[in-house]
């Protein structure tokens, strides 16, 4: 099971990847979207897949926002 510090490190790396993939999206918006998705898993007792689930939720959110904007 990853430690809280490892989860946060993985989220930092996720923000970097998403900022690279979504150049037109403000980094602060990406970070806020990641933090909001991560907060939904605060009470989750099984932590192993939390970073992956956060990534999927964030990508879906960013994609839907981009689709609405176009």
Predicted model as a PDB file, atoms N, CA, C, CB and O in Angstrom, pLDDT in the B-factor column:
MODEL        1                                                                  
ATOM      1  N   UNK A   1       0.853  -1.179   0.000  1.00 74.00           N  
ATOM      2  CA  UNK A   1       0.000   0.000   0.000  1.00 74.00           C  
ATOM      3  C   UNK A   1       0.898   1.242   0.000  1.00 74.00           C  
ATOM      4  CB  UNK A   1      -0.970  -0.002   1.234  1.00 74.00           C  
ATOM      5  O   UNK A   1       1.806   1.355   0.824  1.00 74.00           O  
ATOM      6  N   UNK A   2       0.644   2.167  -0.923  1.00 76.00           N  
ATOM      7  CA  UNK A   2       1.480   3.376  -0.974  1.00 76.00           C  
ATOM      8  C   UNK A   2       1.219   4.290   0.229  1.00 76.00           C  
ATOM      9  CB  UNK A   2       1.221   4.148  -2.283  1.00 76.00           C  
ATOM     10  O   UNK A   2       0.106   4.360   0.751  1.00 76.00           O  
ATOM     11  N   UNK A   3       2.262   4.973   0.643  1.00 88.00           N  
ATOM     12  CA  UNK A   3       2.113   5.943   1.728  1.00 88.00           C  
ATOM     13  C   UNK A   3       1.435   7.196   1.189  1.00 88.00           C  
ATOM     14  CB  UNK A   3       3.491   6.293   2.361  1.00 88.00           C  
ATOM     15  O   UNK A   3       1.344   7.401  -0.021  1.00 88.00           O  
ATOM     16  N   UNK A   4       0.969   8.016   2.100  1.00 88.00           N  
ATOM     17  CA  UNK A   4       0.335   9.285   1.710  1.00 88.00           C  
ATOM     18  C   UNK A   4       1.319  10.143   0.912  1.00 88.00           C  
ATOM     19  CB  UNK A   4      -0.163  10.060   2.966  1.00 88.00           C  
ATOM     20  O   UNK A   4       0.944  10.788  -0.067  1.00 88.00           O  
ATOM     21  N   UNK A   5       2.593  10.140   1.349  1.00 93.00           N  
ATOM     22  CA  UNK A   5       3.617  10.919   0.641  1.00 93.00           C  
ATOM     23  C   UNK A   5       3.805  10.405  -0.785  1.00 93.00           C  
ATOM     24  CB  UNK A   5       4.956  10.866   1.402  1.00 93.00           C  
ATOM     25  O   UNK A   5       3.982  11.195  -1.712  1.00 93.00           O  
ATOM     26  N   UNK A   6       3.765   9.081  -0.962  1.00 94.00           N  
ATOM     27  CA  UNK A   6       3.899   8.512  -2.304  1.00 94.00           C  
ATOM     28  C   UNK A   6       2.688   8.866  -3.167  1.00 94.00           C  
ATOM     29  CB  UNK A   6       4.065   6.982  -2.225  1.00 94.00           C  
ATOM     30  O   UNK A   6       2.841   9.175  -4.348  1.00 94.00           O  
ATOM     31  N   UNK A   7       1.504   8.825  -2.595  1.00 94.00           N  
ATOM     32  CA  UNK A   7       0.308   9.230  -3.340  1.00 94.00           C  
ATOM     33  C   UNK A   7       0.437  10.678  -3.805  1.00 94.00           C  
ATOM     34  CB  UNK A   7      -0.961   9.058  -2.471  1.00 94.00           C  
ATOM     35  O   UNK A   7       0.154  10.989  -4.962  1.00 94.00           O  
ATOM     36  N   UNK A   8       0.860  11.551  -2.916  1.00 95.00           N  
ATOM     37  CA  UNK A   8       0.993  12.973  -3.264  1.00 95.00           C  
ATOM     38  C   UNK A   8       2.061  13.174  -4.336  1.00 95.00           C  
ATOM     39  CB  UNK A   8       1.337  13.806  -2.012  1.00 95.00           C  
ATOM     40  O   UNK A   8       1.907  14.015  -5.221  1.00 95.00           O  
ATOM     41  N   UNK A   9       3.135  12.408  -4.256  1.00 96.00           N  
ATOM     42  CA  UNK A   9       4.177  12.479  -5.281  1.00 96.00           C  
ATOM     43  C   UNK A   9       3.620  12.035  -6.634  1.00 96.00           C  
ATOM     44  CB  UNK A   9       5.392  11.606  -4.884  1.00 96.00           C  
ATOM     45  O   UNK A   9       3.887  12.665  -7.658  1.00 96.00           O  
ATOM     46  N   UNK A  10       2.854  10.958  -6.635  1.00 96.00           N  
ATOM     47  CA  UNK A  10       2.242  10.484  -7.871  1.00 96.00           C  
ATOM     48  C   UNK A  10       1.273  11.524  -8.439  1.00 96.00           C  
ATOM     49  CB  UNK A  10       1.512   9.158  -7.626  1.00 96.00           C  
ATOM     50  O   UNK A  10       1.164  11.678  -9.655  1.00 96.00           O  
ATOM     51  N   UNK A  11       0.577  12.232  -7.557  1.00 97.00           N  
ATOM     52  CA  UNK A  11      -0.339  13.283  -8.030  1.00 97.00           C  
ATOM     53  C   UNK A  11       0.438  14.452  -8.636  1.00 97.00           C  
ATOM     54  CB  UNK A  11      -1.229  13.784  -6.871  1.00 97.00           C  
ATOM     55  O   UNK A  11      -0.003  15.040  -9.624  1.00 97.00           O  
ATOM     56  N   UNK A  12       1.585  14.793  -8.054  1.00 97.00           N  
ATOM     57  CA  UNK A  12       2.428  15.843  -8.642  1.00 97.00           C  
ATOM     58  C   UNK A  12       2.876  15.445 -10.049  1.00 97.00           C  
ATOM     59  CB  UNK A  12       3.662  16.119  -7.745  1.00 97.00           C  
ATOM     60  O   UNK A  12       2.865  16.262 -10.969  1.00 97.00           O  
ATOM     61  N   UNK A  13       3.270  14.184 -10.204  1.00 97.00           N  
ATOM     62  CA  UNK A  13       3.670  13.698 -11.526  1.00 97.00           C  
ATOM     63  C   UNK A  13       2.490  13.713 -12.490  1.00 97.00           C  
ATOM     64  CB  UNK A  13       4.250  12.280 -11.426  1.00 97.00           C  
ATOM     65  O   UNK A  13       2.653  14.027 -13.669  1.00 97.00           O  
ATOM     66  N   UNK A  14       1.324  13.381 -12.000  1.00 97.00           N  
ATOM     67  CA  UNK A  14       0.116  13.421 -12.821  1.00 97.00           C  
ATOM     68  C   UNK A  14      -0.158  14.841 -13.313  1.00 97.00           C  
ATOM     69  CB  UNK A  14      -1.089  12.892 -12.027  1.00 97.00           C  
ATOM     70  O   UNK A  14      -0.468  15.049 -14.487  1.00 97.00           O  
ATOM     71  N   UNK A  15      -0.044  15.802 -12.421  1.00 98.00           N  
ATOM     72  CA  UNK A  15      -0.266  17.201 -12.811  1.00 98.00           C  
ATOM     73  C   UNK A  15       0.710  17.596 -13.912  1.00 98.00           C  
ATOM     74  CB  UNK A  15      -0.112  18.145 -11.592  1.00 98.00           C  
ATOM     75  O   UNK A  15       0.328  18.282 -14.860  1.00 98.00           O  
ATOM     76  N   UNK A  16       1.971  17.168 -13.795  1.00 98.00           N  
ATOM     77  CA  UNK A  16       2.961  17.463 -14.837  1.00 98.00           C  
ATOM     78  C   UNK A  16       2.553  16.847 -16.176  1.00 98.00           C  
ATOM     79  CB  UNK A  16       4.348  16.944 -14.420  1.00 98.00           C  
ATOM     80  O   UNK A  16       2.616  17.515 -17.209  1.00 98.00           O  
ATOM     81  N   UNK A  17       2.137  15.580 -16.167  1.00 97.00           N  
ATOM     82  CA  UNK A  17       1.720  14.913 -17.408  1.00 97.00           C  
ATOM     83  C   UNK A  17       0.511  15.609 -18.030  1.00 97.00           C  
ATOM     84  CB  UNK A  17       1.391  13.435 -17.137  1.00 97.00           C  
ATOM     85  O   UNK A  17       0.466  15.846 -19.237  1.00 97.00           O  
ATOM     86  N   UNK A  18      -0.461  15.931 -17.186  1.00 97.00           N  
ATOM     87  CA  UNK A  18      -1.672  16.568 -17.700  1.00 97.00           C  
ATOM     88  C   UNK A  18      -1.383  17.964 -18.240  1.00 97.00           C  
ATOM     89  CB  UNK A  18      -2.733  16.641 -16.608  1.00 97.00           C  
ATOM     90  O   UNK A  18      -1.962  18.371 -19.247  1.00 97.00           O  
ATOM     91  N   UNK A  19      -0.500  18.695 -17.583  1.00 97.00           N  
ATOM     92  CA  UNK A  19      -0.125  20.035 -18.070  1.00 97.00           C  
ATOM     93  C   UNK A  19       0.539  19.923 -19.443  1.00 97.00           C  
ATOM     94  CB  UNK A  19       0.833  20.746 -17.062  1.00 97.00           C  
ATOM     95  O   UNK A  19       0.349  20.777 -20.309  1.00 97.00           O  
ATOM     96  N   UNK A  20       1.316  18.864 -19.626  1.00 96.00           N  
ATOM     97  CA  UNK A  20       1.957  18.627 -20.921  1.00 96.00           C  
ATOM     98  C   UNK A  20       0.929  18.242 -21.974  1.00 96.00           C  
ATOM     99  CB  UNK A  20       3.023  17.531 -20.801  1.00 96.00           C  
ATOM    100  O   UNK A  20       1.023  18.677 -23.122  1.00 96.00           O  
ATOM    101  N   UNK A  21      -0.051  17.430 -21.594  1.00 94.00           N  
ATOM    102  CA  UNK A  21      -1.075  16.957 -22.533  1.00 94.00           C  
ATOM    103  C   UNK A  21      -2.135  18.011 -22.845  1.00 94.00           C  
ATOM    104  CB  UNK A  21      -1.747  15.725 -21.977  1.00 94.00           C  
ATOM    105  O   UNK A  21      -2.740  17.983 -23.917  1.00 94.00           O  
ATOM    106  N   UNK A  22      -2.360  18.932 -21.924  1.00 93.00           N  
ATOM    107  CA  UNK A  22      -3.411  19.957 -22.075  1.00 93.00           C  
ATOM    108  C   UNK A  22      -2.772  21.343 -22.005  1.00 93.00           C  
ATOM    109  CB  UNK A  22      -4.517  19.802 -20.967  1.00 93.00           C  
ATOM    110  O   UNK A  22      -2.987  22.098 -21.057  1.00 93.00           O  
ATOM    111  N   UNK A  23      -1.991  21.655 -23.020  1.00 92.00           N  
ATOM    112  CA  UNK A  23      -1.205  22.892 -23.045  1.00 92.00           C  
ATOM    113  C   UNK A  23      -2.070  24.134 -22.887  1.00 92.00           C  
ATOM    114  CB  UNK A  23      -0.423  22.983 -24.336  1.00 92.00           C  
ATOM    115  O   UNK A  23      -1.639  25.092 -22.246  1.00 92.00           O  
ATOM    116  N   UNK A  24      -3.245  24.151 -23.434  1.00 91.00           N  
ATOM    117  CA  UNK A  24      -4.108  25.327 -23.367  1.00 91.00           C  
ATOM    118  C   UNK A  24      -4.866  25.481 -22.063  1.00 91.00           C  
ATOM    119  CB  UNK A  24      -5.076  25.284 -24.475  1.00 91.00           C  
ATOM    120  O   UNK A  24      -5.554  26.483 -21.865  1.00 91.00           O  
ATOM    121  N   UNK A  25      -4.755  24.513 -21.173  1.00 93.00           N  
ATOM    122  CA  UNK A  25      -5.477  24.559 -19.904  1.00 93.00           C  
ATOM    123  C   UNK A  25      -4.560  25.095 -18.814  1.00 93.00           C  
ATOM    124  CB  UNK A  25      -6.016  23.160 -19.522  1.00 93.00           C  
ATOM    125  O   UNK A  25      -3.447  24.595 -18.649  1.00 93.00           O  
ATOM    126  N   UNK A  26      -4.999  26.093 -18.071  1.00 95.00           N  
ATOM    127  CA  UNK A  26      -4.149  26.624 -16.995  1.00 95.00           C  
ATOM    128  C   UNK A  26      -3.744  25.533 -15.995  1.00 95.00           C  
ATOM    129  CB  UNK A  26      -4.879  27.757 -16.260  1.00 95.00           C  
ATOM    130  O   UNK A  26      -4.569  24.723 -15.571  1.00 95.00           O  
ATOM    131  N   UNK A  27      -2.482  25.530 -15.636  1.00 96.00           N  
ATOM    132  CA  UNK A  27      -1.949  24.532 -14.712  1.00 96.00           C  
ATOM    133  C   UNK A  27      -2.716  24.525 -13.389  1.00 96.00           C  
ATOM    134  CB  UNK A  27      -0.465  24.794 -14.455  1.00 96.00           C  
ATOM    135  O   UNK A  27      -2.951  23.463 -12.812  1.00 96.00           O  
ATOM    136  N   UNK A  28      -3.101  25.691 -12.915  1.00 97.00           N  
ATOM    137  CA  UNK A  28      -3.826  25.773 -11.644  1.00 97.00           C  
ATOM    138  C   UNK A  28      -5.184  25.086 -11.746  1.00 97.00           C  
ATOM    139  CB  UNK A  28      -4.008  27.240 -11.223  1.00 97.00           C  
ATOM    140  O   UNK A  28      -5.648  24.480 -10.780  1.00 97.00           O  
ATOM    141  N   UNK A  29      -5.820  25.179 -12.906  1.00 96.00           N  
ATOM    142  CA  UNK A  29      -7.088  24.473 -13.117  1.00 96.00           C  
ATOM    143  C   UNK A  29      -6.866  22.957 -13.089  1.00 96.00           C  
ATOM    144  CB  UNK A  29      -7.729  24.898 -14.462  1.00 96.00           C  
ATOM    145  O   UNK A  29      -7.650  22.217 -12.495  1.00 96.00           O  
ATOM    146  N   UNK A  30      -5.807  22.516 -13.728  1.00 97.00           N  
ATOM    147  CA  UNK A  30      -5.473  21.087 -13.724  1.00 97.00           C  
ATOM    148  C   UNK A  30      -5.214  20.620 -12.297  1.00 97.00           C  
ATOM    149  CB  UNK A  30      -4.236  20.805 -14.618  1.00 97.00           C  
ATOM    150  O   UNK A  30      -5.741  19.590 -11.878  1.00 97.00           O  
ATOM    151  N   UNK A  31      -4.410  21.364 -11.550  1.00 97.00           N  
ATOM    152  CA  UNK A  31      -4.086  20.985 -10.166  1.00 97.00           C  
ATOM    153  C   UNK A  31      -5.343  20.955  -9.301  1.00 97.00           C  
ATOM    154  CB  UNK A  31      -3.055  21.963  -9.565  1.00 97.00           C  
ATOM    155  O   UNK A  31      -5.507  20.053  -8.479  1.00 97.00           O  
ATOM    156  N   UNK A  32      -6.223  21.925  -9.478  1.00 97.00           N  
ATOM    157  CA  UNK A  32      -7.469  21.955  -8.694  1.00 97.00           C  
ATOM    158  C   UNK A  32      -8.365  20.775  -9.047  1.00 97.00           C  
ATOM    159  CB  UNK A  32      -8.224  23.275  -8.931  1.00 97.00           C  
ATOM    160  O   UNK A  32      -9.024  20.212  -8.173  1.00 97.00           O  
ATOM    161  N   UNK A  33      -8.393  20.404 -10.311  1.00 97.00           N  
ATOM    162  CA  UNK A  33      -9.197  19.260 -10.741  1.00 97.00           C  
ATOM    163  C   UNK A  33      -8.639  17.970 -10.154  1.00 97.00           C  
ATOM    164  CB  UNK A  33      -9.241  19.172 -12.280  1.00 97.00           C  
ATOM    165  O   UNK A  33      -9.401  17.104  -9.723  1.00 97.00           O  
ATOM    166  N   UNK A  34      -7.325  17.837 -10.134  1.00 97.00           N  
ATOM    167  CA  UNK A  34      -6.679  16.665  -9.522  1.00 97.00           C  
ATOM    168  C   UNK A  34      -6.986  16.618  -8.028  1.00 97.00           C  
ATOM    169  CB  UNK A  34      -5.143  16.696  -9.755  1.00 97.00           C  
ATOM    170  O   UNK A  34      -7.348  15.567  -7.498  1.00 97.00           O  
ATOM    171  N   UNK A  35      -6.841  17.749  -7.353  1.00 97.00           N  
ATOM    172  CA  UNK A  35      -7.115  17.779  -5.894  1.00 97.00           C  
ATOM    173  C   UNK A  35      -8.567  17.429  -5.588  1.00 97.00           C  
ATOM    174  CB  UNK A  35      -6.787  19.171  -5.312  1.00 97.00           C  
ATOM    175  O   UNK A  35      -8.839  16.726  -4.615  1.00 97.00           O  
ATOM    176  N   UNK A  36      -9.497  17.907  -6.398  1.00 96.00           N  
ATOM    177  CA  UNK A  36     -10.916  17.605  -6.181  1.00 96.00           C  
ATOM    178  C   UNK A  36     -11.180  16.114  -6.377  1.00 96.00           C  
ATOM    179  CB  UNK A  36     -11.802  18.434  -7.137  1.00 96.00           C  
ATOM    180  O   UNK A  36     -11.913  15.505  -5.598  1.00 96.00           O  
ATOM    181  N   UNK A  37     -10.591  15.531  -7.405  1.00 96.00           N  
ATOM    182  CA  UNK A  37     -10.771  14.096  -7.645  1.00 96.00           C  
ATOM    183  C   UNK A  37     -10.139  13.296  -6.503  1.00 96.00           C  
ATOM    184  CB  UNK A  37     -10.148  13.683  -9.011  1.00 96.00           C  
ATOM    185  O   UNK A  37     -10.714  12.306  -6.050  1.00 96.00           O  
ATOM    186  N   UNK A  38      -8.983  13.711  -6.044  1.00 97.00           N  
ATOM    187  CA  UNK A  38      -8.290  13.017  -4.951  1.00 97.00           C  
ATOM    188  C   UNK A  38      -9.111  13.084  -3.662  1.00 97.00           C  
ATOM    189  CB  UNK A  38      -6.888  13.629  -4.722  1.00 97.00           C  
ATOM    190  O   UNK A  38      -9.164  12.110  -2.912  1.00 97.00           O  
ATOM    191  N   UNK A  39      -9.735  14.198  -3.407  1.00 96.00           N  
ATOM    192  CA  UNK A  39     -10.529  14.368  -2.183  1.00 96.00           C  
ATOM    193  C   UNK A  39     -11.697  13.391  -2.128  1.00 96.00           C  
ATOM    194  CB  UNK A  39     -11.052  15.800  -2.087  1.00 96.00           C  
ATOM    195  O   UNK A  39     -12.131  13.000  -1.044  1.00 96.00           O  
ATOM    196  N   UNK A  40     -12.202  12.999  -3.280  1.00 95.00           N  
ATOM    197  CA  UNK A  40     -13.319  12.049  -3.298  1.00 95.00           C  
ATOM    198  C   UNK A  40     -12.924  10.679  -2.761  1.00 95.00           C  
ATOM    199  CB  UNK A  40     -13.855  11.904  -4.709  1.00 95.00           C  
ATOM    200  O   UNK A  40     -13.790   9.881  -2.405  1.00 95.00           O  
ATOM    201  N   UNK A  41     -11.627  10.401  -2.701  1.00 93.00           N  
ATOM    202  CA  UNK A  41     -11.156   9.101  -2.237  1.00 93.00           C  
ATOM    203  C   UNK A  41     -10.581   9.150  -0.823  1.00 93.00           C  
ATOM    204  CB  UNK A  41     -10.114   8.568  -3.187  1.00 93.00           C  
ATOM    205  O   UNK A  41      -9.947   8.190  -0.386  1.00 93.00           O  
ATOM    206  N   UNK A  42     -10.790  10.248  -0.102  1.00 91.00           N  
ATOM    207  CA  UNK A  42     -10.245  10.381   1.255  1.00 91.00           C  
ATOM    208  C   UNK A  42     -10.629   9.229   2.172  1.00 91.00           C  
ATOM    209  CB  UNK A  42     -10.711  11.674   1.867  1.00 91.00           C  
ATOM    210  O   UNK A  42      -9.796   8.747   2.940  1.00 91.00           O  
ATOM    211  N   UNK A  43     -11.861   8.790   2.103  1.00 92.00           N  
ATOM    212  CA  UNK A  43     -12.335   7.747   3.017  1.00 92.00           C  
ATOM    213  C   UNK A  43     -12.108   6.335   2.478  1.00 92.00           C  
ATOM    214  CB  UNK A  43     -13.807   7.946   3.300  1.00 92.00           C  
ATOM    215  O   UNK A  43     -12.476   5.358   3.131  1.00 92.00           O  
ATOM    216  N   UNK A  44     -11.522   6.221   1.329  1.00 91.00           N  
ATOM    217  CA  UNK A  44     -11.312   4.909   0.727  1.00 91.00           C  
ATOM    218  C   UNK A  44     -10.266   4.119   1.508  1.00 91.00           C  
ATOM    219  CB  UNK A  44     -10.885   5.053  -0.740  1.00 91.00           C  
ATOM    220  O   UNK A  44      -9.133   4.576   1.655  1.00 91.00           O  
ATOM    221  N   UNK A  45     -10.631   2.939   2.009  1.00 90.00           N  
ATOM    222  CA  UNK A  45      -9.674   2.153   2.783  1.00 90.00           C  
ATOM    223  C   UNK A  45      -8.622   1.464   1.906  1.00 90.00           C  
ATOM    224  CB  UNK A  45     -10.413   1.116   3.599  1.00 90.00           C  
ATOM    225  O   UNK A  45      -7.526   1.164   2.380  1.00 90.00           O  
ATOM    226  N   UNK A  46      -8.938   1.216   0.658  1.00 89.00           N  
ATOM    227  CA  UNK A  46      -7.990   0.570  -0.252  1.00 89.00           C  
ATOM    228  C   UNK A  46      -7.363   1.666  -1.099  1.00 89.00           C  
ATOM    229  CB  UNK A  46      -8.692  -0.525  -1.153  1.00 89.00           C  
ATOM    230  O   UNK A  46      -8.044   2.304  -1.902  1.00 89.00           O  
ATOM    231  N   UNK A  47      -6.060   1.887  -0.919  1.00 90.00           N  
ATOM    232  CA  UNK A  47      -5.394   3.042  -1.498  1.00 90.00           C  
ATOM    233  C   UNK A  47      -4.600   2.720  -2.766  1.00 90.00           C  
ATOM    234  CB  UNK A  47      -4.483   3.647  -0.483  1.00 90.00           C  
ATOM    235  O   UNK A  47      -4.185   3.636  -3.477  1.00 90.00           O  
ATOM    236  N   UNK A  48      -4.385   1.452  -3.057  1.00 89.00           N  
ATOM    237  CA  UNK A  48      -3.486   1.073  -4.138  1.00 89.00           C  
ATOM    238  C   UNK A  48      -3.822   1.662  -5.496  1.00 89.00           C  
ATOM    239  CB  UNK A  48      -3.465  -0.385  -4.253  1.00 89.00           C  
ATOM    240  O   UNK A  48      -2.920   1.956  -6.281  1.00 89.00           O  
ATOM    241  N   UNK A  49      -5.098   1.841  -5.785  1.00 92.00           N  
ATOM    242  CA  UNK A  49      -5.496   2.328  -7.099  1.00 92.00           C  
ATOM    243  C   UNK A  49      -5.938   3.784  -7.088  1.00 92.00           C  
ATOM    244  CB  UNK A  49      -6.600   1.476  -7.640  1.00 92.00           C  
ATOM    245  O   UNK A  49      -6.399   4.289  -8.112  1.00 92.00           O  
ATOM    246  N   UNK A  50      -5.813   4.457  -5.982  1.00 94.00           N  
ATOM    247  CA  UNK A  50      -6.286   5.842  -5.892  1.00 94.00           C  
ATOM    248  C   UNK A  50      -5.635   6.738  -6.952  1.00 94.00           C  
ATOM    249  CB  UNK A  50      -6.004   6.401  -4.497  1.00 94.00           C  
ATOM    250  O   UNK A  50      -6.362   7.457  -7.638  1.00 94.00           O  
ATOM    251  N   UNK A  51      -4.305   6.735  -7.123  1.00 94.00           N  
ATOM    252  CA  UNK A  51      -3.729   7.618  -8.156  1.00 94.00           C  
ATOM    253  C   UNK A  51      -4.266   7.329  -9.560  1.00 94.00           C  
ATOM    254  CB  UNK A  51      -2.215   7.481  -8.163  1.00 94.00           C  
ATOM    255  O   UNK A  51      -4.505   8.255 -10.335  1.00 94.00           O  
ATOM    256  N   UNK A  52      -4.454   6.066  -9.884  1.00 94.00           N  
ATOM    257  CA  UNK A  52      -5.006   5.712 -11.194  1.00 94.00           C  
ATOM    258  C   UNK A  52      -6.447   6.200 -11.332  1.00 94.00           C  
ATOM    259  CB  UNK A  52      -4.941   4.191 -11.409  1.00 94.00           C  
ATOM    260  O   UNK A  52      -6.822   6.743 -12.372  1.00 94.00           O  
ATOM    261  N   UNK A  53      -7.243   6.012 -10.304  1.00 95.00           N  
ATOM    262  CA  UNK A  53      -8.631   6.470 -10.341  1.00 95.00           C  
ATOM    263  C   UNK A  53      -8.712   7.991 -10.431  1.00 95.00           C  
ATOM    264  CB  UNK A  53      -9.385   5.979  -9.106  1.00 95.00           C  
ATOM    265  O   UNK A  53      -9.575   8.532 -11.122  1.00 95.00           O  
ATOM    266  N   UNK A  54      -7.815   8.673  -9.736  1.00 97.00           N  
ATOM    267  CA  UNK A  54      -7.759  10.140  -9.810  1.00 97.00           C  
ATOM    268  C   UNK A  54      -7.400  10.567 -11.229  1.00 97.00           C  
ATOM    269  CB  UNK A  54      -6.727  10.712  -8.790  1.00 97.00           C  
ATOM    270  O   UNK A  54      -7.992  11.501 -11.770  1.00 97.00           O  
ATOM    271  N   UNK A  55      -6.431   9.885 -11.830  1.00 97.00           N  
ATOM    272  CA  UNK A  55      -6.045  10.232 -13.202  1.00 97.00           C  
ATOM    273  C   UNK A  55      -7.219  10.048 -14.167  1.00 97.00           C  
ATOM    274  CB  UNK A  55      -4.850   9.372 -13.655  1.00 97.00           C  
ATOM    275  O   UNK A  55      -7.488  10.919 -14.995  1.00 97.00           O  
ATOM    276  N   UNK A  56      -7.901   8.936 -14.058  1.00 97.00           N  
ATOM    277  CA  UNK A  56      -9.035   8.698 -14.954  1.00 97.00           C  
ATOM    278  C   UNK A  56     -10.127   9.744 -14.769  1.00 97.00           C  
ATOM    279  CB  UNK A  56      -9.609   7.304 -14.721  1.00 97.00           C  
ATOM    280  O   UNK A  56     -10.666  10.268 -15.744  1.00 97.00           O  
ATOM    281  N   UNK A  57     -10.450  10.045 -13.518  1.00 96.00           N  
ATOM    282  CA  UNK A  57     -11.490  11.039 -13.241  1.00 96.00           C  
ATOM    283  C   UNK A  57     -11.082  12.418 -13.750  1.00 96.00           C  
ATOM    284  CB  UNK A  57     -11.785  11.100 -11.737  1.00 96.00           C  
ATOM    285  O   UNK A  57     -11.903  13.145 -14.308  1.00 96.00           O  
ATOM    286  N   UNK A  58      -9.818  12.774 -13.557  1.00 96.00           N  
ATOM    287  CA  UNK A  58      -9.332  14.085 -13.979  1.00 96.00           C  
ATOM    288  C   UNK A  58      -9.318  14.197 -15.498  1.00 96.00           C  
ATOM    289  CB  UNK A  58      -7.933  14.342 -13.419  1.00 96.00           C  
ATOM    290  O   UNK A  58      -9.760  15.200 -16.058  1.00 96.00           O  
ATOM    291  N   UNK A  59      -8.812  13.173 -16.154  1.00 95.00           N  
ATOM    292  CA  UNK A  59      -8.792  13.203 -17.627  1.00 95.00           C  
ATOM    293  C   UNK A  59     -10.214  13.307 -18.182  1.00 95.00           C  
ATOM    294  CB  UNK A  59      -8.092  11.936 -18.189  1.00 95.00           C  
ATOM    295  O   UNK A  59     -10.461  14.044 -19.137  1.00 95.00           O  
ATOM    296  N   UNK A  60     -11.132  12.575 -17.587  1.00 95.00           N  
ATOM    297  CA  UNK A  60     -12.534  12.627 -18.036  1.00 95.00           C  
ATOM    298  C   UNK A  60     -13.083  14.050 -17.840  1.00 95.00           C  
ATOM    299  CB  UNK A  60     -13.411  11.584 -17.252  1.00 95.00           C  
ATOM    300  O   UNK A  60     -13.760  14.587 -18.717  1.00 95.00           O  
ATOM    301  N   UNK A  61     -12.787  14.644 -16.692  1.00 93.00           N  
ATOM    302  CA  UNK A  61     -13.261  15.995 -16.396  1.00 93.00           C  
ATOM    303  C   UNK A  61     -12.657  17.015 -17.363  1.00 93.00           C  
ATOM    304  CB  UNK A  61     -12.921  16.374 -14.948  1.00 93.00           C  
ATOM    305  O   UNK A  61     -13.370  17.870 -17.889  1.00 93.00           O  
ATOM    306  N   UNK A  62     -11.351  16.926 -17.595  1.00 92.00           N  
ATOM    307  CA  UNK A  62     -10.700  17.859 -18.503  1.00 92.00           C  
ATOM    308  C   UNK A  62     -11.204  17.665 -19.928  1.00 92.00           C  
ATOM    309  CB  UNK A  62      -9.180  17.686 -18.448  1.00 92.00           C  
ATOM    310  O   UNK A  62     -11.419  18.640 -20.649  1.00 92.00           O  
ATOM    311  N   UNK A  63     -11.393  16.414 -20.337  1.00 87.00           N  
ATOM    312  CA  UNK A  63     -11.882  16.136 -21.679  1.00 87.00           C  
ATOM    313  C   UNK A  63     -13.291  16.690 -21.866  1.00 87.00           C  
ATOM    314  CB  UNK A  63     -11.862  14.631 -21.955  1.00 87.00           C  
ATOM    315  O   UNK A  63     -13.590  17.304 -22.890  1.00 87.00           O  
ATOM    316  N   UNK A  64     -14.151  16.472 -20.880  1.00 86.00           N  
ATOM    317  CA  UNK A  64     -15.530  16.962 -21.015  1.00 86.00           C  
ATOM    318  C   UNK A  64     -15.560  18.484 -21.038  1.00 86.00           C  
ATOM    319  CB  UNK A  64     -16.409  16.433 -19.864  1.00 86.00           C  
ATOM    320  O   UNK A  64     -16.377  19.079 -21.741  1.00 86.00           O  
ATOM    321  N   UNK A  65     -14.680  19.115 -20.278  1.00 74.00           N  
ATOM    322  CA  UNK A  65     -14.589  20.582 -20.308  1.00 74.00           C  
ATOM    323  C   UNK A  65     -14.097  21.084 -21.645  1.00 74.00           C  
ATOM    324  CB  UNK A  65     -13.668  21.081 -19.208  1.00 74.00           C  
ATOM    325  O   UNK A  65     -14.583  22.099 -22.143  1.00 74.00           O  
ATOM    326  N   UNK A  66     -13.132  20.383 -22.241  1.00 61.00           N  
ATOM    327  CA  UNK A  66     -12.613  20.769 -23.545  1.00 61.00           C  
ATOM    328  C   UNK A  66     -13.670  20.545 -24.615  1.00 61.00           C  
ATOM    329  CB  UNK A  66     -11.337  19.983 -23.877  1.00 61.00           C  
ATOM    330  O   UNK A  66     -13.798  21.346 -25.541  1.00 61.00           O  
ATOM    331  N   UNK A  67     -14.421  19.470 -24.493  1.00 53.00           N  
ATOM    332  CA  UNK A  67     -15.480  19.189 -25.471  1.00 53.00           C  
ATOM    333  C   UNK A  67     -16.568  20.253 -25.417  1.00 53.00           C  
ATOM    334  CB  UNK A  67     -16.090  17.800 -25.220  1.00 53.00           C  
ATOM    335  O   UNK A  67     -17.103  20.649 -26.453  1.00 53.00           O  
ATOM    336  N   UNK A  68     -16.896  20.714 -24.225  1.00 60.00           N  
ATOM    337  CA  UNK A  68     -17.916  21.772 -24.086  1.00 60.00           C  
ATOM    338  C   UNK A  68     -17.408  23.094 -24.626  1.00 60.00           C  
ATOM    339  CB  UNK A  68     -18.331  21.939 -22.616  1.00 60.00           C  
ATOM    340  O   UNK A  68     -18.183  23.876 -25.178  1.00 60.00           O  
ATOM    341  N   UNK A  69     -16.105  23.360 -24.475  1.00 59.00           N  
ATOM    342  CA  UNK A  69     -15.543  24.639 -24.904  1.00 59.00           C  
ATOM    343  C   UNK A  69     -15.462  24.744 -26.424  1.00 59.00           C  
ATOM    344  CB  UNK A  69     -14.161  24.832 -24.300  1.00 59.00           C  
ATOM    345  O   UNK A  69     -15.439  25.851 -26.961  1.00 59.00           O  
ATOM    346  N   UNK A  70     -15.419  23.618 -27.124  1.00 53.00           N  
ATOM    347  CA  UNK A  70     -15.283  23.696 -28.580  1.00 53.00           C  
ATOM    348  C   UNK A  70     -16.608  23.704 -29.293  1.00 53.00           C  
ATOM    349  CB  UNK A  70     -14.464  22.555 -29.082  1.00 53.00           C  
ATOM    350  O   UNK A  70     -16.647  23.766 -30.522  1.00 53.00           O  
TER     351      UNK A  70                                                      
ENDMDL                                                                          
END                                                                             
